[in-house]
């Protein structure tokens, strides 16, 4: 259970405080309600580019990392299709340093053309290294637009193409900043050895005078129901043939999300899962295989992926995967198998809440979705799932008409 208190500044900044006096540390997490799904189709990769730019100096602080390191702090950030998240951990006695740093870059970046140029080069190099020059690196550049035809999840967080990053102008950057990097489009969570009055005073002091901007109302094109199977074949110099199958599933905070997630675990979580046991261990078709879900706020994907053994054809492997999925659709699930994945899910949940920073992040993520209490309902929702619920989700999701399949052939 994550206990918290909540208040909102006059400029719209939502603040959550989670007190934990068993530690001498504090975590400061600020989530901006912008991800790659909010980008324009001809200007993708901006949310991720901004993650880099936010460390390039702000109005009164030319170097972000140096003052934080002097007080024993650490920081990082990540971008997803749904959010951009920045976080700091530091000794709680130095809490105000985190407020000073985060408020200054919310107030205004330096907008130094040299910083933009440097970070563009960094992101372009990341694009090349991680997505273009690495075996299987371009999978999501191909699989997303296969699975999504309309929703902006159809491009990867890094962007659709390098030119979108290379051609970004300072005016483009300023427009993006002043649309999304606003106190009324952010959630601040402060956790650890802190008090509510202390956080209120610091929030008012450092964030209270930052002006709000126009309220961002998200109005994204929704993905239509997939009614026919999709297929793509590609090839590259990779070690082994690989199979990818993507199925649309409910969004992260929808009612059936946890059921679909457990169904995914039954198929592909760990060495006791069905796909591993039957297709890798018994039939030796795959060198590795797993299943996972994208856990996105809007309807996401369950992805089954595996690298084939050298003497196995993609057609044979695909047919074998379909057999395993059909068993789950047609045959009643044993209580013992469901209990196992429930216990795994609850264990993961419990371990995630050991870390102070994870608690802060989880609280911010749920609050951004509209209900911070969601973080405290998860175990209850997981335990309430019955075997027939899982089979129902298997029947709804694991249909060929809901599937996008990609064959990734290894060039000789």
N, C-alpha and C positions, 0 to 999 in steps of 0.2 A: 504494500500500500504506500503510495506516494502522497504524503500530506503537503498541502500548499495553501497559501493565501494569495489573493489576487487584487490588483487595483489598476486603474487606467489613468494616465496623465491627461491633462487638458488637450494635448496635441494628438491624442489617440493612441499613444504607445501603451500596449498591454504589458503589464509586469506581473510575473508570478514569482513567489518566494517559497522555497522549500528549505526549511531549517533542519540541519543535521549537525548537532554539536558534538558528535562522536569523532569528528575530524577537525584538523586545524586548517583545512583547505577550503577554497571556494571555487565554484564553477560558474562562469558567466557565459550564457548561451544566448545569442541573438539570431533569430530566424527571420529572414525576409521572405515575404509571401510572393516569391517569383522564382520560376524555374524555366527550363528550356521550353515547356509547353506554352509559355507566355510570349515567346518570340514571334516576330514576323517571319514568314516562310523564306523571304529573300534576305533576312538578316539573322541567321541562326548562329548559335554559339556565344551569344552575348552574355547570357547569365553566367556561363563558365568563365568567359573573359573577365567579367566583373569580379569574380572571386579572386582572380589574380590582381586586378587593378586596385582592389581594396587594401592591398598590402604595399602599395607603391607610394604611400605618403598622403597626408590629409592637410587641411588648411593650416593647422598650427603645429603639426607633428611630421617632420620630414621622414623620419624612420620609425616604422611601427614596431619592429621587433626589439630594437635596442633597449628602450625603457622598460619593456616587459621582462626581458632577460635579467635586467639589473635588480628586479624585485622577486626573482625566482619563479617567474611565470612561463607558461608554454601556451601556444595557440596554434590553431589550424582552422580549416574550413573545408566544406564540400558543397558541390552543386548537384542537384538531381533534376529530373524532369519537373518536379513539383515545388521545390524550395531551394533557397541558398542559405547555408547555415554557417555561422562563425562562432567559435568557442575559445574560451580562455580558462585555464586552471592556474591558480596561484595561491600562495599563503593568504588566508583570510585577512590577516593584519594589513595586507597591501591591496585590499579590495578596490579602493578608490582608483588605483592605477588603471584597472580594467574599464571602469566607467569613463575615465578621461579619454582613453584610447578609442573605445567604441563610439562614444558620443561625437568625437571630433570627425571621424570618418563618416558618420551619418550626417553630420552638419554639412560637410563638403569635402570631396576629394580635392587633391591639388590640381587635377586636370593638367598635369604637365605633359606636353606632347612627347617628351623623351620617355616618360614612364609608359605611355601608351605604346610607343614604338617597341620598347623592350619587351613588354608583356605580350604584344602581338606575336613577336618572334618566339617567345617561350611557348605560347599556346600552339602556334603552327608546328613547332618542333615536337610538342607532345602529340599533336594530331598524327604526325608522320610516324613517330616512334611506336605509339600504342595502337594505332588503328590501321596504318598503311604498310608499315615495315615489320610487323610482327605476325607470326603464323596465326591464322584465324582472327587477326585483329579487326578485320573489316566485317565480321559477322553481323554486328548490330547496325552497321551502316546499310546492310542489305536486308536483314530480317525485320527491322522496324517498318520500313515502307512496304514490306510484303504483308505484314500483319495489320497495319493501320493504313487506311486509305484517306481518312478525313481528319482525324484528331491529330494535334501537333505532337503526340507521342511518336509520330512517324519518323521524326529525326532524332538522332542521338544527342546527348547533352553536349558533346564536343562540337556539334554543328553538322550540317549537311555536307558542307564542302569548305575547304581551306580558304577559298576566295572571300567568303563571308567575313572571316576574321581579318584577312589581309587588307580588305577594303574598308574596314570600319574607320570612320572619321571621328575627330574630337567632338563634333556636333552630334553624331550618332550616340556617342558615349554619354554626353551630357543629357541628352533626351532620355536615355534609358535610366540614368541615375535619378533624375528628378521625377520620373514616373513611378519608380518602384522603391527606391531607397529612402523611404519616408517613415517617420515615427508611426503614422497611422497605417502603415503596411508592414509592421514588424511586431515581433513578440520577444520580449526579454525575460529570460528565466535566470534567477540567481539562486544558487543552491549551496549548502554547506554550513560552515560556522558563521552564520549571519543572522540578523534579526530583521523582522518586518519594518520596524521604525527606521533602522539603519538604511535599509535598501530604499525605503520611501524617500528619505532625505537625500540620498545620493542620486536617485533617479530624477528627482525634482531639480537638483543642483546642476546635473550634467546634461540631462535630456529635455528638461522642461521647457527650455527656450528655443528648441529646434522647431521651426514652423512645420505644421502639417501641410500636406498637399492634397490635391483632388483625390477622393476615394477611388481606389482601383476596384472596378467591378469586372470580375472575370466573366467573359461570355465566349467560351471556346466552342468551336464546332464539335458536335458529339459524333463519335464513331457509330455508324449504323451497324445493325446486327449482321454478322457475317453469315451468308446463306449458301456459300459454295467453297469447296476446298481450294486452296491456292498452293502453287508450287513454283519453286525457283531452283535452278541448278547453276552452280558456279564452280570455278576451279582455280587453284593456285599451287605454288610450290610449298606444300605443307607436308608434315610427316605421314599423316594417315587420313583416309576418307573420314568425313564427319557428318553426322545426321543431326538436324535441328527441327523440332516440331513445336509450334507455338499455338496455344489455345486461349481464347479470350475468357476472362474470369472476372468476378466482382472486384470493385475497388476496395482499398485498404480499410475503409470504415463502413462498408456496406454489411448488411445482415449476414450474408452467406460467405463472407470473406474467410472466416476461421474454418468453416467446413471445407471450403475449397483448398485452403492451406494444408489442412490435415490430409486430405485426399492426395495432395501433391507429395507430402511426406511419406505416405504409404508407398507411393510409386518410387520415389527417388531420394529419400534422405538416408544417407549412410549405407553401410555394407549389409544391413539386414533388410533393406527395402527390396521390393519386388523386382524392379528393373535390374538391380545389381545381382541379386541372387539367381535370377532365372536366365538373364541374358549375358552376364559376364562370368559368373561362377559356374553355372551348370552348362550352358550352351556355348560359352566362350566366343560369342559373336563380337563383343566389345572389349576394347582395352580399358575404357572408362565410360561410365554413364551415370547421369544423375538427373534430377528434376527439381526445379525451384520456381518461385513466382516473383514477379517484379515488384509486388507490394506497393503499387502506385495508387495515388488518391483517386484518380478516375479509373474506370475499369482497366485492369492490367492483363498480364499474360502469365500462364503457366508454360514454362519452357522445358522440354525434354531435350537433352543434348548428350551426345556420346561420340567418341572416336572409335572407329571400327578396327578390329584386328585385320591384318594384312590380307588374309585370304577370303574375306567376307565382302559380298557386294552390298551396296547401299540399298538396293531393292529388297534383298533378303533381310537385312537389319531392320528396315522400315516395317516390313510385314511382321516381324517378330515383336516389335514394339506395339504394333496395333493389336496383336493377340493379347498381350499383357493388359492393355487398356480395356479391351473388350471383356476380359475376365472380371475386372473391377466393375464394369457397367452391368454385367449380367448376373454375377454371383454375390450372394449376401456376404457381407464382411463379418469376419469373426470378431467377437468382443475383445479378445486378447490382442489382436492386431491394432484395433482402434485404441485400446488402453495404452499400448506401447507408444504410439505416436503422440497421444495426449500427454503422457509423462515426459516425453522428449521436449514437447513444446513448452510445457510448464517449467521444466528445468531450465531451458534457454531463457525464458522470461525471468525466472528468479535470479539467474546469474547476471542477466543484463542489469538488474536493479541493484546489484552489489556496488557497481561503480557509480560514484556521485555524478560524473559527467553524463553517463547514460540516462540517469533519472532526469537530469535537466533537459537533455535532448528529447526524450520520450514525452515529457510534459509539454515542451514547446510544440512538438509535432502534433499532438492531440489537440492542443489549444488552437493551433492554426487550422485544424480540420473542423473546429467549431464547438468542441466539447472536451475540455481538459480531463474530465472524469473518465474518458475512454481508457486512460492508462490504468485505471483501477478496476476495470471490468473484464480485462482480457482473460484472466484465469477462469473466471466464472463462465464466460462465453465458451471457452474451450471445453470445460467439463460438461457443459449442457449438450454437447453434440452427441447424437446417437448414430448407430451404424446405418440406419435407413436414411439419415440425412446425408451421409457421405455418398451412399449409392445414388441418391437423387442428384447430387451435384455432379457425380461422374456421368450420369445420363445426360445432364444438361450441358456439360462442358466438353466431354471427351468424344465429340462427334466429328466426323470427317469434314462436315460442312462448316465447322468452327475452327478448322485447323489450317495453319500455314506451314508448309514443309519446305525445308531447304536441304538439298544435297550439296555438300562441299567436297568436291573431288580433288584428290591429291594428284598433281601432275607428275608424270614419271620423270 
